[in-house]
Every structure is written in structure tokens, then in C-alpha cells.
Amino acid sequence: MIKTLLSPRTSGTVKAINSKSEAHRLLICASLGDKKTTVECENVNRDILATAECLRALGSDITYENGVFTVTPISTPVFSPRLLCDESGSTLRFLIPLCAYFGNDSVFETKGRLSERPLSPLKEELEKGGTAIEIEGKDIKLCGKCNKTEFSIAGNVSSQFISGLMFMLTRTGGTINITEKTESLPYIEMTADALSLFGCDVALTENKVVIPKTAPLISPERVKSFGDWSNAAFFITAGVIGKEKITVKGLDMNSRQGDKKIVSILKSLGARIETDADSVSAYPSRLYALDIDAGDIPDLVPVLSVAAANAKGTTRIYNCSRLRLKESDRIETVINMINALGGTIYEENDELFITGSPLPGGTVDSANDHRIAMSAATAAFSAEGKVEIINAEAVNKSYPSFWDEIQ
């Protein structure tokens, strides 16, 4: 699918879609609960559906109707299940430790680059506990039960490893020792918050997570996935670099989602942004270059690169190395995107340097990466000419209604 956009000029209001980060966590907690739980989630996407499908494969009864998941917990885990993860890294990394605990000889089927993305040191830690893990093409196979209850994980590889172990340890109780600097800490805090909703009081410090045995988890019966800051970021940025105000509604200002930082970062670039109880309004603004630490917000880098291309001076975005391990090599695909649009960007030691100048427009190949496709669409709000996006259907991974909202 190819989408062509011609510098949108109209203002508008967008309702934020539900957070897939929250939905993943709530669905898993509900499947480990003591009774049926309803999870409000008006908007779904391929990643959320992948987690629901995998939990069904493990023995949870999950239905979806009128914007609500109804989840009946796993009673007896299915033996030798085949779990279809699609391209969802959260689904895979959250559920591998749980399947290792169940010892049910699981096979995870993946698509895209997912099987190539790192599993170390999670793989080695689970293998020390008795679970063999093999990668065969697109399949990741687990055999044997993990009896380990104390783990050591580097905090600078993937917070998803730590979250996955947190879900697992609710069955036994245990400790996760975090070595190195913890990046994406807000996502670990989100997992702790979800577990707290289900009666598990996690003790979380900078270098240790202690999980009390809470099996089954205690269902609050009804929970809700709130607005997604990661996807709201595209429209907030579009308002800042565009020609008219854009408002995004349905956001939780007290959210733990790390990508809520889009507001403070854009303000530091010079953006005029106003917030109230549940909405953000972004106004056309003159932006100025800034040094940006991507350590806790890797998913914002593509859209922040678009903002930087509209800022006076040269913006440096550092701590970007993990971007090479996403749906695409996002250092490479961000460079390709900005270059294709006529901007100025280069990389040095996994840091991005973007010099602001008017973007003429051009043709961007999303490389089947949803965030590249949506960032290119955001760039159209300031580009002087048309922006054409190849493989525009990549947005279905996280935001199926994105093109409708643009329209």
C-alpha cells in the first residue's frame, strides 16, 4: 500500500487509541487471575491480538466484543502449545518466562525480524533453571521446566525481559537483580502497576525487583487500558511542526508510560503545548536544536527526528544503540527517511545528528516498520511538497486506524 500526503493544513481533534503496552500487561495478569476479568480496550491492533491469541493457546478463554476483552484465567496450562506471536516483541518476551515456568514444551512462531532480535541474557538465565531454548528459523522452542527463582538481568538490553520474569515469579515468588544501568524503567514500573492492580505488591528499586508469590493473582474484575502516549506522539508533533493546532484527547496525565515524555521534550525544543485533565493541544511553534537522551524513550526517536528536522540548529539524539534491534534497524531507517524527505542527518557511534532545514518532501519506504510509516506521515505536516509512503500498511501493527485519523 502506498499513501500520498500533501502538506495537511487543517486543525483537528484526535482521540488517543488504547495503550498496547497496558493492554499486554492487563491481559496477561487477567489470564493468571483467580476469576473472570473484563479488560476495556476500545482499540485493538496486531500486537494486542497476538498476546490474546497466545494466551488462548496457553489455556485462557478470551473473547472480544464491543471494545471489551472478557478473560477466563488459565486453569491447566495446555501442553505443547504453538503460540503465534506475529511481530510482537512484547508478546514473545513477556510469555517466554511464563512458558518456562509451566514447562509445557512451547513453540513460539514469529514473523519479520522478531526471531533475530536478542533473547540474551534471558535465554541463558532460564536455561540455568532447566529450560532449553532453541531458535530454528522463525520458531523459538522451549523444553523443560524452569525451577529458578532468582535471576540476574542487565537493565540496558530490554526491559521486556524483566517484565516477563515478573509475570513468571508471581507463581513462585522471587528476585530479579538488575545489573548495568536500567533503561526504559517506566515500562518496568508499568508492569509493577499492573501486578499491583491484581493484588501483587512488587518491591521495585533501581537494581532489584522482589516479587511475592501471588498465585493466582487477585482479579479486580474490571480494568481499563488508557490512552497510548507512543501513538499520540505523532499527532502532538504534527501540531507543533504543522500549520494549525492539533488536540489529542483521552490521555492520562498521570500515566507511567515512558513516552509521555514527548510533551516535555517538545517543550524543551521550544514547542507551545497546553495540557488539561485528559488532553494535549499542540500549536505551530518555532523549534530549536537540543541534545536528547533516547535511553528511556527509544520508540520516540523516529518522530523526534522529524521534529529535529524542523528545528534550527543541529539536534543530537544519543543512547540509540537499541534502535538497531526493533522492527527495522531504526538508526538506518530513520536516516533513510530524513534523507528521502530532503533533510540533513548522519550517524556517529549510534548517535543521530539532525540539522534543521525545510523538508522538500519525497518518497519514504517504511521498511515494514510502523513507526517509520507514521513518522513520515507526521513529516508531511511541514513538508513543502508531497510525501509518499511505501508499505503504509505497516501501521496495522500498532495503529490500524491511523490513516483514517490523518484523513
ABEGO torsion letter per residue (X at the ends): XBBBBBGBABBBBBBBBBBAAAAAAAAAAAAABABBBBBBBABBBAAAAAAAAAAAAAGBBBBBBGGBBBBBBBABBBBGBBBBAEABAAAAAAAAAAAAAAGAGBBBBBBEAAAABBAOAAAAAAAAAGBBBBBBEABBBBBEBBABABBBBBAAABAAAAAAAAAAAAAAEEBBBBBEBBBGAAAAAAAAAAAAAAGBBBBBBAABBBBBBBOBBBBAGBBBBBBBAAAAAAAAAAAAABABBBBBBGBBAABABAAAAAAAAAAAAGBBBBBBAABBBBBBBBBBBBBBBAAABAAAAAAAAAAAAABBEBBBBBGAAAAAABABBAAAAAAAAAAAAGBBBBBBGGBBBBBBBBBAEEBBBAGGBAAAAAAAAAAAAABABBBBBBGAAAAAAABAAAAAAAX
